[in-house]
Amino acid sequence: MLYGAAWRAAKALGYRRMVTYTQDGESGASLRGAGWRVIASRPPRAGWHTASRPRADHGNNHVPRLLWQAPADHRAGDQQAPCTAPLASPNPPE
């Protein structure tokens, strides 16, 4: 219900696309129930910590993710742009 409400509110504000992620092991049942679809798989991140911006590990690093996109409103003639972003490199340069 919340995903549907968030998407309706975003569309009312003029947004044409909404995305979210699930971690590996999460079912995504509520997203599927709201009509969202998986558009990409993302590899695990090594972490958010960098020398210039130290961050603590909260247990969500090194976990593959799925990228989900909200459904297009075909009744209003909306067309969703396909996701053309490349998959992140599993071994980013240092």
Phi and psi restraints in degrees (value plus and minus 20) as a CYANA .aco file:
   2 LEU   PHI     -87.8   -47.8
   2 LEU   PSI     -58.7   -18.7
   3 TYR   PHI     -82.6   -42.6
   3 TYR   PSI     -62.8   -22.8
   4 GLY   PHI     -83.1   -43.1
   4 GLY   PSI     -63.6   -23.6
   5 ALA   PHI     -85.6   -45.6
   5 ALA   PSI     -61.3   -21.3
   6 ALA   PHI     -83.0   -43.0
   6 ALA   PSI     -60.7   -20.7
   7 TRP   PHI     -89.2   -49.2
   7 TRP   PSI     -60.8   -20.8
   8 ARG   PHI     -82.9   -42.9
   8 ARG   PSI     -61.6   -21.6
   9 ALA   PHI     -84.4   -44.4
   9 ALA   PSI     -62.8   -22.8
  10 ALA   PHI     -83.6   -43.6
  10 ALA   PSI     -62.3   -22.3
  11 LYS   PHI     -83.0   -43.0
  11 LYS   PSI     -58.5   -18.5
  12 ALA   PHI     -83.3   -43.3
  12 ALA   PSI     -46.9    -6.9
  13 LEU   PHI    -108.4   -68.4
  13 LEU   PSI     -20.5    19.5
  14 GLY   PHI      82.6   122.6
  14 GLY   PSI     -19.5    20.5
  15 TYR   PHI     -91.4   -51.4
  15 TYR   PSI     125.5   165.5
  16 ARG   PHI    -131.3   -91.3
  16 ARG   PSI     -28.2    11.8
  17 ARG   PHI    -170.2  -130.2
  17 ARG   PSI     120.6   160.6
  18 MET   PHI    -159.2  -119.2
  18 MET   PSI     114.5   154.5
  19 VAL   PHI    -150.4  -110.4
  19 VAL   PSI     139.8   179.8
  20 THR   PHI    -173.7  -133.7
  20 THR   PSI     151.2   191.2
  21 TYR   PHI    -142.4  -102.4
  21 TYR   PSI     133.0   173.0
  22 THR   PHI    -144.6  -104.6
  22 THR   PSI     130.7   170.7
  23 GLN   PHI    -105.7   -65.7
  23 GLN   PSI     136.0   176.0
  24 ASP   PHI     -75.1   -35.1
  24 ASP   PSI     113.1   153.1
  25 GLY   PHI      80.3   120.3
  25 GLY   PSI     -37.2     2.8
  26 GLU   PHI    -106.9   -66.9
  26 GLU   PSI     119.3   159.3
  27 SER   PHI     -94.6   -54.6
  27 SER   PSI     -52.8   -12.8
  28 GLY   PHI      53.8    93.8
  28 GLY   PSI      -2.9    37.1
  29 ALA   PHI     -78.4   -38.4
  29 ALA   PSI     -60.9   -20.9
  30 SER   PHI     -88.7   -48.7
  30 SER   PSI     -54.6   -14.6
  31 LEU   PHI     -87.4   -47.4
  31 LEU   PSI     -66.0   -26.0
  32 ARG   PHI     -80.4   -40.4
  32 ARG   PSI     -60.7   -20.7
  33 GLY   PHI     -82.5   -42.5
  33 GLY   PSI     -50.0   -10.0
  34 ALA   PHI    -108.3   -68.3
  34 ALA   PSI     -17.9    22.1
  35 GLY   PHI      70.5   110.5
  35 GLY   PSI     -15.0    25.0
  36 TRP   PHI     -92.2   -52.2
  36 TRP   PSI     139.0   179.0
  37 ARG   PHI    -155.3  -115.3
  37 ARG   PSI     131.0   171.0
  38 VAL   PHI     -95.7   -55.7
  38 VAL   PSI     109.1   149.1
  39 ILE   PHI    -136.0   -96.0
  39 ILE   PSI     -33.0     7.0
  40 ALA   PHI    -184.7  -144.7
  40 ALA   PSI     137.5   177.5
  41 SER   PHI    -132.3   -92.3
  41 SER   PSI     114.5   154.5
  42 ARG   PHI    -133.5   -93.5
  42 ARG   PSI     117.4   157.4
  43 PRO   PHI     -92.7   -52.7
  43 PRO   PSI     146.2   186.2
  44 PRO   PHI     -83.3   -43.3
  44 PRO   PSI     125.8   165.8
  45 ARG   PHI    -108.3   -68.3
  45 ARG   PSI     127.3   167.3
  46 ALA   PHI     -92.7   -52.7
  46 ALA   PSI     -42.6    -2.6
  47 GLY   PHI     121.9   161.9
  47 GLY   PSI     149.9   189.9
  48 TRP   PHI    -117.9   -77.9
  48 TRP   PSI     -27.1    12.9
  49 HIS   PHI     -89.4   -49.4
  49 HIS   PSI     111.8   151.8
  50 THR   PHI    -155.7  -115.7
  50 THR   PSI     141.1   181.1
  51 ALA   PHI     -81.0   -41.0
  51 ALA   PSI     -56.7   -16.7
  52 SER   PHI    -101.5   -61.5
  52 SER   PSI     -35.6     4.4
  53 ARG   PHI    -166.5  -126.5
  53 ARG   PSI      62.5   102.5
  54 PRO   PHI     -84.2   -44.2
  54 PRO   PSI     117.9   157.9
  55 ARG   PHI    -155.5  -115.5
  55 ARG   PSI     124.9   164.9
  56 ALA   PHI    -103.7   -63.7
  56 ALA   PSI     128.0   168.0
  57 ASP   PHI    -100.3   -60.3
  57 ASP   PSI     106.7   146.7
  58 HIS   PHI    -128.8   -88.8
  58 HIS   PSI      -3.5    36.5
  59 GLY   PHI      69.2   109.2
  59 GLY   PSI     -18.4    21.6
  60 ASN   PHI    -127.2   -87.2
  60 ASN   PSI     -11.4    28.6
  61 ASN   PHI    -100.4   -60.4
  61 ASN   PSI     138.9   178.9
  62 HIS   PHI      43.7    83.7
  62 HIS   PSI       9.0    49.0
  63 VAL   PHI    -141.2  -101.2
  63 VAL   PSI     103.0   143.0
  64 PRO   PHI     -82.9   -42.9
  64 PRO   PSI     133.1   173.1
  65 ARG   PHI    -152.9  -112.9
  65 ARG   PSI     138.7   178.7
  66 LEU   PHI    -134.5   -94.5
  66 LEU   PSI     117.1   157.1
  67 LEU   PHI    -117.3   -77.3
  67 LEU   PSI     104.3   144.3
  68 TRP   PHI    -131.5   -91.5
  68 TRP   PSI     129.3   169.3
  69 GLN   PHI    -146.9  -106.9
  69 GLN   PSI     119.4   159.4
  70 ALA   PHI     -85.1   -45.1
  70 ALA   PSI     132.9   172.9
  71 PRO   PHI     -91.5   -51.5
  71 PRO   PSI     128.6   168.6
  72 ALA   PHI     -95.4   -55.4
  72 ALA   PSI     129.5   169.5
  73 ASP   PHI    -113.3   -73.3
  73 ASP   PSI      70.2   110.2
  74 HIS   PHI     -87.1   -47.1
  74 HIS   PSI     -44.5    -4.5
  75 ARG   PHI     -85.1   -45.1
  75 ARG   PSI     -51.4   -11.4
  76 ALA   PHI    -112.1   -72.1
  76 ALA   PSI     -17.8    22.2
  77 GLY   PHI      58.9    98.9
  77 GLY   PSI      -6.5    33.5
  78 ASP   PHI     -87.2   -47.2
  78 ASP   PSI     121.6   161.6
  79 GLN   PHI    -140.8  -100.8
  79 GLN   PSI     105.8   145.8
  80 GLN   PHI    -107.4   -67.4
  80 GLN   PSI     115.4   155.4
  81 ALA   PHI     -92.7   -52.7
  81 ALA   PSI     115.4   155.4
  82 PRO   PHI     -87.8   -47.8
  82 PRO   PSI     132.2   172.2
  83 CYS   PHI     -95.7   -55.7
  83 CYS   PSI      96.6   136.6
  84 THR   PHI    -130.5   -90.5
  84 THR   PSI     -14.7    25.3
  85 ALA   PHI     -87.6   -47.6
  85 ALA   PSI     115.3   155.3
  86 PRO   PHI     -90.3   -50.3
  86 PRO   PSI     135.7   175.7
  87 LEU   PHI     -84.6   -44.6
  87 LEU   PSI     123.4   163.4
  88 ALA   PHI     -86.8   -46.8
  88 ALA   PSI     126.7   166.7
  89 SER   PHI     -91.5   -51.5
  89 SER   PSI     111.4   151.4
  90 PRO   PHI     -88.2   -48.2
  90 PRO   PSI     -40.1    -0.1
  91 ASN   PHI    -146.9  -106.9
  91 ASN   PSI      59.8    99.8
  92 PRO   PHI     -84.0   -44.0
  92 PRO   PSI     130.4   170.4
  93 PRO   PHI     -84.5   -44.5
  93 PRO   PSI     128.3   168.3
